[in-house]
Amino acid sequence: MKVTEKCDVYSFGVLALEVINGKHPGDIILSLSSSLTRVKKNRLLRDIVDQRLPFPPPAVHAKLTAICNLASTCLDVNPQLRPTMDMVSKEL
């Protein structure tokens, strides 16, 4: 595999989900890496956030969903479809 900027983007997506999940996201990565899958469609945020923490209030819930969706775009199996880190930073 050739190391490119898109590898860094993928790593960011994994790290973002790891922070939200409280552990390495493992199987979550597989389900989110498809370009057809996004958190609000096929995964409940409740399945992704760290279960040891209380569920977030609605305002935080919306922000976490947006971050999870952004992270899932970073995990796209097609590197050309992943955003750039500049795009990610502007989105955040």
C-alpha positions in Angstrom: 0.0 0.0 0.0 1.3 3.4 -0.9 1.3 5.9 2.0 -0.6 9.1 1.1 -2.5 12.0 2.7 -5.6 9.8 2.5 -4.0 7.3 4.9 -3.8 10.2 7.5 -7.5 11.0 6.8 -8.4 7.3 7.4 -6.3 7.3 10.7 -8.1 10.5 11.8 -11.5 8.7 11.2 -10.4 5.7 13.3 -9.1 8.0 16.1 -12.3 10.1 16.2 -14.4 7.0 16.5 -12.0 5.6 19.2 -12.5 8.7 21.3 -16.2 8.6 20.9 -16.4 4.8 21.5 -14.0 4.6 24.4 -12.0 1.8 22.7 -10.8 0.8 19.3 -13.9 0.9 17.1 -13.1 -2.5 15.4 -16.3 -3.8 13.8 -17.8 -0.3 13.7 -15.1 0.6 11.1 -16.2 -2.2 8.8 -19.9 -1.1 8.9 -19.0 2.6 8.5 -16.3 2.2 5.8 -18.9 1.7 3.0 -19.6 4.9 1.1 -23.3 3.9 1.4 -23.4 3.8 5.1 -23.7 6.8 7.4 -24.5 6.9 11.2 -27.9 8.6 10.8 -29.1 6.0 8.3 -27.9 2.6 9.5 -26.3 2.9 13.0 -27.7 4.5 16.1 -25.4 6.8 17.9 -26.3 4.8 21.0 -24.4 1.9 19.4 -21.3 4.0 18.9 -20.8 6.2 21.9 -19.0 4.9 25.0 -21.5 2.9 27.0 -19.9 3.8 30.3 -21.0 7.4 29.9 -24.5 8.8 30.1 -26.2 9.3 26.8 -25.7 12.9 25.6 -28.4 15.6 25.6 -30.0 16.5 22.2 -27.6 19.4 21.4 -24.5 17.2 22.0 -26.2 14.2 20.3 -26.5 16.2 17.1 -22.9 17.3 17.2 -21.7 13.7 17.9 -23.8 12.4 15.0 -22.2 15.0 12.7 -18.7 14.0 13.9 -19.4 10.3 13.5 -20.7 11.0 9.9 -17.5 13.0 9.2 -15.4 10.2 10.6 -17.3 7.7 8.5 -16.4 9.7 5.3 -12.8 9.5 6.4 -13.1 5.7 6.5 -14.5 5.3 3.0 -13.0 2.2 1.3 -12.2 4.3 -1.8 -9.4 6.7 -0.8 -10.4 9.2 -3.6 -13.8 9.6 -1.9 -12.3 10.5 1.5 -12.2 14.2 2.3 -8.9 16.1 2.7 -7.7 17.0 6.2 -8.3 20.6 5.2 -12.0 19.7 4.5 -12.2 17.9 7.8 -10.8 20.7 9.8 -13.2 23.2 8.2 -16.1 20.9 8.9 -15.1 20.6 12.6 
